């Protein structure tokens, strides 16, 4: 090979290199000032928002690490992940933090790096320390690590959501939540970092009752910033929209629960629950994307059912014959007993039929497609359009109901409504004060009284809101009931205990189903009412027996005390008897030996003895008796004194006193029977 050939070859290589540099220059030219969009790659980065400046803060150290890895960032990151795990096992915390920082420099826009390693620091590493202050320091390391990730990933709603979730759950739900919440409220260094991120830690939406930043409210502010980002057009990735949107309103609820457990049981707690209820209603009015081609609003489930009922009613009006025939065909497939219950008008149903109708879970609406097919030609097109509307509403109802059940929407809505009532806050305050009194010496009676007042209010709350029996605080209430039983030195719940049903279900199952509670409570109330009626009847019978026994004893005593007529004092015997016992009546004879009694009283004399006291209390004893009243009442036996008076011809020889006593006993017996 001569020199000419070598020169030509080098010239060819140089020409090829120059030609290759031209398209590279055109594609990779960076964007310049003055509206210069740069090369094609720079224009595409701006178009799809994938440039470093669009994704977040540009870190020179990160770019240097990328270049130093010579295109092998994935391999380097994997080795660092392995190293970080080894450092954690060996408790080499400084090297662990250095490894995590290097991983973040190599993969700054991989949000899973920030999530996983922040969780690693706050949940795994923090548990290695005994002192809660050291644990809190590791939790703060995790939160600050997340904050760095947000700086470099401003368009990552999932990472912002995770930061807000982290501030709430880790600081507010851990075993050391009481200490963590206090340390967070006093952590000025962390507060300053939050200010730099645009979180208003001094605003009213961030401050708790003590006018210090609250971790639940700070987490909610982070979540709201993520919601604003999504509303600006950034899509949610790696998370369902319903789970993404429910956390912010729920953090309001958790804040209200937290301050109540810390002893804030006043207007501030009530206001916190009111705001929580407003946030939850706001969630119900938010448009939630679904896998279908439409969005839903969870608070409009009733509106969807109303629109469906109106549409079906219009179909029935337009195609009544076809609708009735289709409904009959549908009902004919049901069990005869169930069919009779459903077809019977509500006002004519028996109790069993009404129970069957109430428990029927199906829909009596016939197949609307068949109705549209059999409708008259003049209205068929309109009926078909309405049928399509019903199908669309059914799909929306199914999606809405599914999302509501997924987050237990009805429960949280009811909880927020119930907790903002003054009686609920008062019931919790009574429990709190009872526990405080129980921990002090000499205040046992006060604790028992406060417990009993609280239990009565909780019984009313559970009756109005049965779903609250599944609340987490129900377990705390169950523990309070056990403390109350220890304080009263009782092993069994009384029959009339306000929360008896709740205690029995909690003791048997460990948790309470709201529907089961409502059914058992009603059954328990019926049983208690029946038992009270049974006890009242037994008490009434005992009173009747005692009264009859007392009447018999008085009658026997009076008969023994009768004196012969010859020995009776001739001078005003009635007056002497009145002074010794009570006002008596003198009977005037008639042809049958019976007459109407005339009431006689002795001026200045008062009735004496127990029978006389009862006579003064009973107005019926002072009323004049008729002839029928002297005769034997229906279902009663004639008294011995009455027979004696009949034999004596109505003479007042002392038997009139006995007659008055017996009459009083009979009146008291009738009164007890009426009660």
Secondary structure, 3 states (H helix, E strand, C coil): CCHHHHHHHHHHHHHHHHHHHHHHHHHHCCCCCCCCCCCHHHHHHHHHCCCHHHHCCCCHHHHHHHHHCCCCHHHHHHHHHHHHHHHHHCCCHHHHHHHHHHHHHHCCCCHHHHHHHHHHHHHHHHHHCCCHHHHHHHHHHHHHHHHHHHHCCCCCHHHHHHHHHHHHHHHHHCCCHHHHHHHHHCCHHHHHHHHHCCCCCCCCCCECCCCCECHHHHHHHHHHHHHHHHHCCCCCCCCCHHHHHHHHHHHHHHHHHHHHHCCCCCHHHHHHHHHHHHHHHHHHCCCEECCCCCEECHHHHHHHHHHHHHHHHHHHHHCHHHHHHHHHHHHCCCCHHHHHHHHCCHHHCCHHHHHHHHHCCCCCCCCHHHHHHHCCHHHHHHHHHHHHHHHHHHHHHHHHHHHHHHHCHHHHHHHHHHHCCHHHHHHHHHHHHHHHHHCCCCCHHHHHHHHHHHHHHHHHHHHHCHHHHHCHHHHHHHHHHHHHHHHCCCCCCCCCCCCHHHHHHHHHHCCCCHHHHHHHHHHHHHHHHHHHHHHHHHHHHHHHHHHHHHHHHHHHHHHHCCCCCCCCCCCCHHHHHHHHCCCCEEECCCCCCCCCEEECCCCCCCCCHHHHHHHHHCHHHHCCCCHHHHCCCCCCCCCHHHHHHHHCCCCCCCHHHHHHHHHHHHHHHHHHHHC
